Amino acid sequence: MVRFEILAFPCNDFGGQEPGTNEEIRTFCETKFNVTFPLFDKVQVLGDDKSPLYERLINNSDPTGDIDWNFEKFVISKDGDITDRFKSKAKPESEEITGAIESELSK
């Protein structure tokens, strides 16, 4: 069975865009955008208190380096390898992203 999951990690590191509580953010995303995928608790993606998950993501992707803005996207293979990284401007439904996902699903 082929499996694909979206995982979302809100953060408030960019212009204070996510000041709410975890529950407020979850409710907003579910009611405004019909989000049904897992939405985790708020994390830090910058600075000394950066989440270990994001430490791994930014140091093992191409390009490497800090996240520039909210909504950066990573594609991770079924083996746990980071295969693609997309900056905020890349729309989730873009051919670039859907192609990367379809490529991983076909393996």
N, CA, C and O of each residue as an XYZ file, in Angstrom:
428
protein
N       0.836     -1.177      0.000
C       0.000      0.000      0.000
C       0.885      1.247      0.000
O       1.814      1.353      0.801
N       0.600      2.170     -0.882
C       1.319      3.439     -0.953
C       0.731      4.374      0.093
O      -0.488      4.476      0.235
N       1.601      5.047      0.815
C       1.134      5.934      1.882
C       1.787      7.301      1.728
O       2.987      7.416      1.480
N       0.977      8.315      1.880
C       1.446      9.699      1.788
C       0.835     10.466      2.946
O      -0.371     10.386      3.178
N       1.660     11.211      3.676
C       1.150     11.993      4.795
C       1.703     13.410      4.746
O       2.845     13.641      4.350
N       0.877     14.335      5.153
C       1.286     15.722      5.344
C       1.335     15.956      6.847
O       0.398     15.611      7.568
N       2.420     16.539      7.310
C       2.570     16.891      8.716
C       2.844     18.381      8.791
O       3.702     18.893      8.072
N       2.126     19.075      9.649
C       2.287     20.532      9.761
C       2.786     20.902     11.155
O       2.307     20.392     12.167
N       3.766     21.809     11.173
C       4.358     22.283     12.417
C       4.314     23.808     12.431
O       5.196     24.449     11.861
N       3.304     24.401     13.070
C       3.243     25.862     13.113
C       4.386     26.431     13.958
O       4.892     25.776     14.868
N       4.779     27.665     13.633
C       5.769     28.360     14.454
C       5.447     29.850     14.437
O       4.715     30.343     13.579
N       6.009     30.535     15.400
C       5.774     31.972     15.524
C       7.072     32.744     15.306
O       7.219     33.863     15.799
N       8.012     32.153     14.570
C       9.335     32.755     14.374
C       9.378     33.831     13.293
O      10.393     34.512     13.151
N       8.306     33.997     12.532
C       8.337     34.899     11.389
C       7.246     35.954     11.513
O       6.093     35.712     11.155
N       7.614     37.112     12.016
C       6.684     38.231     12.086
C       5.514     38.018     13.034
O       4.496     38.699     12.909
N       5.633     37.097     13.974
C       4.560     36.859     14.929
C       3.271     36.391     14.279
O       2.186     36.723     14.758
N       3.367     35.617     13.187
C       2.184     35.192     12.444
C       1.364     34.110     13.141
O       0.211     33.887     12.770
N       1.921     33.440     14.128
C       1.206     32.374     14.836
C       1.233     32.614     16.345
O       1.801     31.811     17.084
N       0.625     33.710     16.810
C       0.690     34.018     18.239
C      -0.259     33.183     19.098
O      -0.114     33.148     20.320
N      -1.216     32.521     18.481
C      -2.235     31.783     19.230
C      -1.710     30.548     19.921
O      -0.560     30.145     19.745
N      -2.590     29.956     20.714
C      -2.274     28.687     21.356
C      -2.344     27.580     20.305
O      -2.832     27.792     19.195
N      -1.854     26.415     20.666
C      -1.920     25.277     19.750
C      -3.360     24.996     19.348
O      -3.635     24.734     18.177
N      -4.284     25.045     20.304
C      -5.693     24.771     20.014
C      -6.294     25.852     19.119
O      -7.069     25.538     18.216
N      -5.951     27.123     19.353
C      -6.456     28.209     18.498
C      -5.960     28.047     17.059
O      -6.717     28.255     16.112
N      -4.709     27.681     16.901
C      -4.141     27.482     15.564
C      -4.833     26.309     14.879
O      -5.198     26.398     13.707
N      -5.013     25.214     15.607
C      -5.668     24.024     15.054
C      -7.089     24.354     14.602
O      -7.492     23.996     13.495
N      -7.840     25.030     15.452
C      -9.220     25.396     15.122
C      -9.261     26.300     13.904
O     -10.089     26.094     13.016
N      -8.390     27.294     13.840
C      -8.333     28.197     12.693
C      -8.062     27.425     11.404
O      -8.758     27.619     10.408
N      -7.067     26.560     11.416
C      -6.704     25.802     10.206
C      -7.824     24.853      9.778
O      -8.074     24.685      8.585
N      -8.490     24.240     10.738
C      -9.569     23.309     10.410
C     -10.789     24.036      9.855
O     -11.420     23.552      8.915
N     -11.127     25.189     10.424
C     -12.337     25.894      9.977
C     -12.097     26.757      8.747
O     -12.970     26.848      7.884
N     -10.941     27.390      8.646
C     -10.663     28.291      7.520
C     -10.188     27.547      6.273
O     -10.529     27.925      5.153
N      -9.394     26.481      6.472
C      -8.766     25.795      5.340
C      -9.136     24.312      5.238
O      -8.587     23.600      4.397
N     -10.050     23.843      6.073
C     -10.483     22.440      6.060
C      -9.323     21.460      6.215
O      -9.331     20.387      5.612
N      -8.342     21.819      7.009
C      -7.176     20.975      7.244
C      -7.609     19.702      7.969
O      -8.295     19.754      8.990
N      -7.197     18.563      7.423
C      -7.495     17.280      8.057
C      -6.225     16.511      8.399
O      -6.295     15.469      9.051
N      -5.069     17.002      7.971
C      -3.812     16.320      8.267
C      -3.319     16.714      9.659
O      -3.768     17.719     10.210
N      -2.393     15.928     10.237
C      -1.905     16.219     11.585
C      -1.261     17.605     11.684
O      -0.407     17.975     10.879
N      -1.689     18.338     12.674
C      -1.137     19.658     12.975
C      -0.526     19.558     14.370
O      -1.238     19.445     15.367
N       0.775     19.601     14.422
C       1.490     19.408     15.675
C       1.548     20.696     16.491
O       1.156     21.761     16.015
N       2.038     20.588     17.718
C       2.215     21.771     18.553
C       3.233     22.703     17.925
O       4.092     22.284     17.150
N       3.117     23.974     18.276
C       4.016     25.001     17.771
C       5.468     24.654     18.119
O       5.760     24.184     19.218
N       6.374     24.897     17.158
C       7.800     24.647     17.350
C       8.585     25.906     16.992
O       8.060     26.838     16.383
N       9.847     25.905     17.387
C      10.760     26.955     16.945
C      11.612     26.371     15.835
O      12.091     25.241     15.935
N      11.800     27.148     14.775
C      12.610     26.677     13.647
C      13.872     27.517     13.473
O      14.689     27.238     12.595
N      14.029     28.525     14.291
C      15.203     29.402     14.238
C      15.823     29.526     15.626
O      15.158     29.288     16.635
N      17.079     29.894     15.670
C      17.737     30.227     16.929
C      18.220     29.037     17.736
O      18.188     27.891     17.286
N      18.669     29.350     18.948
C      19.257     28.337     19.827
C      18.255     27.283     20.290
O      18.650     26.160     20.606
N      16.981     27.617     20.337
C      15.954     26.673     20.791
C      15.254     25.973     19.633
O      14.128     25.498     19.778
N      15.920     25.911     18.489
C      15.368     25.269     17.302
C      15.011     23.815     17.606
O      15.760     23.106     18.278
N      13.872     23.392     17.107
C      13.427     22.010     17.253
C      14.456     21.064     16.634
O      14.982     21.351     15.558
N      14.755     19.932     17.299
C      15.686     18.961     16.715
C      15.230     18.468     15.337
O      16.059     18.168     14.479
N      13.931     18.386     15.130
C      13.427     17.994     13.814
C      13.893     18.980     12.753
O      14.380     18.574     11.698
N      13.747     20.272     13.024
C      14.150     21.272     12.039
C      15.656     21.379     11.914
O      16.164     21.729     10.848
N      16.373     21.086     12.972
C      17.843     21.028     12.884
C      18.231     19.976     11.847
O      19.105     20.214     11.013
N      17.583     18.819     11.900
C      17.868     17.758     10.935
C      17.417     18.156      9.535
O      18.149     17.948      8.567
N      16.232     18.721      9.418
C      15.712     19.090      8.100
C      16.607     20.104      7.390
O      16.914     19.939      6.209
N      17.023     21.136      8.092
C      17.776     22.202      7.421
C      19.227     21.839      7.146
O      19.862     22.429      6.272
N      19.753     20.874      7.884
C      21.153     20.494      7.682
C      21.325     19.301      6.758
O      22.453     18.932      6.431
N      20.229     18.693      6.333
C      20.301     17.500      5.490
C      19.457     17.638      4.234
O      19.016     16.638      3.668
N      19.233     18.859      3.799
C      18.441     19.101      2.595
C      19.264     19.945      1.626
O      20.333     20.452      1.964
N      18.745     20.076      0.439
C      19.406     20.911     -0.567
C      18.421     21.981     -0.999
O      17.395     21.651     -1.593
N      18.688     23.233     -0.728
C      19.878     23.754     -0.067
C      19.809     23.561      1.438
O      18.740     23.315      1.998
N      20.969     23.676      2.088
C      21.000     23.653      3.545
C      20.824     25.074      4.039
O      20.896     26.023      3.258
N      20.596     25.222      5.321
C      20.496     26.541      5.924
C      19.122     26.812      6.496
O      18.155     26.099      6.229
N      19.069     27.867      7.293
C      17.847     28.223      8.003
C      16.658     28.414      7.077
O      16.799     28.705      5.890
N      15.505     28.241      7.655
C      14.245     28.499      6.965
C      14.078     30.010      6.869
O      14.322     30.730      7.838
N      13.659     30.489      5.697
C      13.532     31.923      5.465
C      12.188     32.498      5.898
O      12.107     33.653      6.316
N      11.125     31.684      5.796
C       9.782     32.195      6.092
C       8.852     31.011      6.301
O       9.209     29.872      6.002
N       7.660     31.283      6.814
C       6.660     30.235      7.029
C       6.342     29.467      5.750
O       6.570     29.955      4.643
N       5.823     28.285      5.916
C       5.315     27.429      4.832
C       6.407     26.842      3.950
O       6.166     26.541      2.781
N       7.602     26.678      4.497
C       8.619     25.936      3.765
C       8.228     24.462      3.811
O       7.678     23.992      4.807
N       8.516     23.734      2.728
C       8.041     22.372      2.597
C       9.203     21.423      2.332
O      10.142     21.755      1.609
N       9.122     20.230      2.932
C      10.132     19.193      2.754
C       9.430     17.920      2.312
O       8.351     17.595      2.806
N      10.045     17.198      1.377
C       9.554     15.883      0.975
C      10.551     14.877      1.547
O      11.760     14.987      1.342
N      10.009     13.892      2.272
C      10.850     12.890      2.920
C      10.453     11.524      2.382
O       9.270     11.189      2.330
N      11.438     10.745      1.985
C      11.184      9.414      1.412
C      10.693      8.459      2.484
O      10.743      8.753      3.678
N      10.218      7.312      2.030
C       9.762      6.288      2.966
C      10.909      5.768      3.826
O      10.678      5.167      4.875
N      12.149      6.000      3.383
C      13.325      5.602      4.154
C      13.807      6.683      5.114
O      14.781      6.488      5.842
N      13.120      7.823      5.111
C      13.482      8.913      6.014
C      14.482      9.898      5.454
O      14.943     10.784      6.174
N      14.829      9.764      4.183
C      15.760     10.702      3.556
C      15.016     11.940      3.072
O      13.904     11.830      2.555
N      15.607     13.096      3.232
C      15.019     14.344      2.755
C      15.361     14.451      1.272
O      16.523     14.630      0.907
N      14.345     14.341      0.424
C      14.587     14.292     -1.015
C      14.392     15.640     -1.698
O      14.990     15.898     -2.743
N      13.558     16.501     -1.116
C      13.303     17.808     -1.727
C      12.981     18.826     -0.649
O      12.466     18.500      0.420
N      13.305     20.074     -0.970
C      12.993     21.200     -0.084
C      12.467     22.329     -0.951
O      13.066     22.678     -1.969
N      11.344     22.896     -0.540
C      10.712     23.965     -1.306
C      10.497     25.180     -0.418
O       9.973     25.074      0.691
N      10.906     26.321     -0.918
C      10.735     27.573     -0.188
C       9.257     27.961     -0.116
O       8.413     27.363     -0.784
N       8.967     28.940      0.680
C       7.596     29.369      0.948
C       6.803     29.704     -0.299
O       5.605     29.432     -0.365
N       7.458     30.292     -1.288
C       6.747     30.727     -2.501
C       6.183     29.566     -3.307
O       5.237     29.753     -4.073
N       6.739     28.386     -3.151
C       6.256     27.220     -3.904
C       4.883     26.812     -3.382
O       4.723     26.517     -2.197
N       3.914     26.799     -4.255
C       2.549     26.442     -3.875
C       2.438     24.922     -3.756
O       2.987     24.200     -4.588
N       1.736     24.428     -2.733
C       1.623     22.979     -2.534
C       1.099     22.225     -3.753
O       1.472     21.074     -3.975
N       0.246     22.859     -4.536
C      -0.335     22.181     -5.706
C       0.498     22.376     -6.978
O       0.084     21.946     -8.055
N       1.660     23.017     -6.867
C       2.499     23.255     -8.042
C       2.996     21.938     -8.624
O       3.117     20.939     -7.915
N       3.280     21.948     -9.917
C       3.796     20.761    -10.589
C       5.137     20.336     -9.994
O       5.437     19.144     -9.918
N       5.931     21.302     -9.578
C       7.228     21.022     -8.979
C       7.074     20.151     -7.720
O       7.791     19.165     -7.549
N       6.143     20.521     -6.857
C       5.941     19.774     -5.614
C       5.187     18.474     -5.866
O       5.591     17.422     -5.372
N       4.100     18.534     -6.625
C       3.344     17.304     -6.873
C       4.198     16.286     -7.627
O       4.064     15.081     -7.412
N       5.071     16.765     -8.506
C       5.975     15.862     -9.224
C       6.950     15.170     -8.283
O       7.221     13.977     -8.426
N       7.479     15.924     -7.319
C       8.409     15.338     -6.347
C       7.706     14.288     -5.487
O       8.272     13.234     -5.195
N       6.480     14.581     -5.088
C       5.704     13.624     -4.291
C       5.377     12.384     -5.117
O       5.553     11.261     -4.645
N       4.904     12.579     -6.336
C       4.563     11.438     -7.200
C       5.799     10.574     -7.475
O       5.701      9.349     -7.537
N       6.931     11.200     -7.635
C       8.176     10.454     -7.845
C       8.481      9.559     -6.653
O       8.848      8.397     -6.826
N       8.332     10.085     -5.461
C       8.576      9.280     -4.255
C       7.555      8.172     -4.106
O       7.902      7.066     -3.691
N       6.305      8.446     -4.435
C       5.249      7.437     -4.294
C       5.429      6.283     -5.277
O       4.971      5.169     -5.022
N       6.095      6.550     -6.395
C       6.264      5.510     -7.407
C       7.439      4.567     -7.106
O       7.636      3.570     -7.800
N       8.202      4.887     -6.082
C       9.388      4.059     -5.745
C       9.004      2.851     -4.918
O       9.868      2.055     -4.550
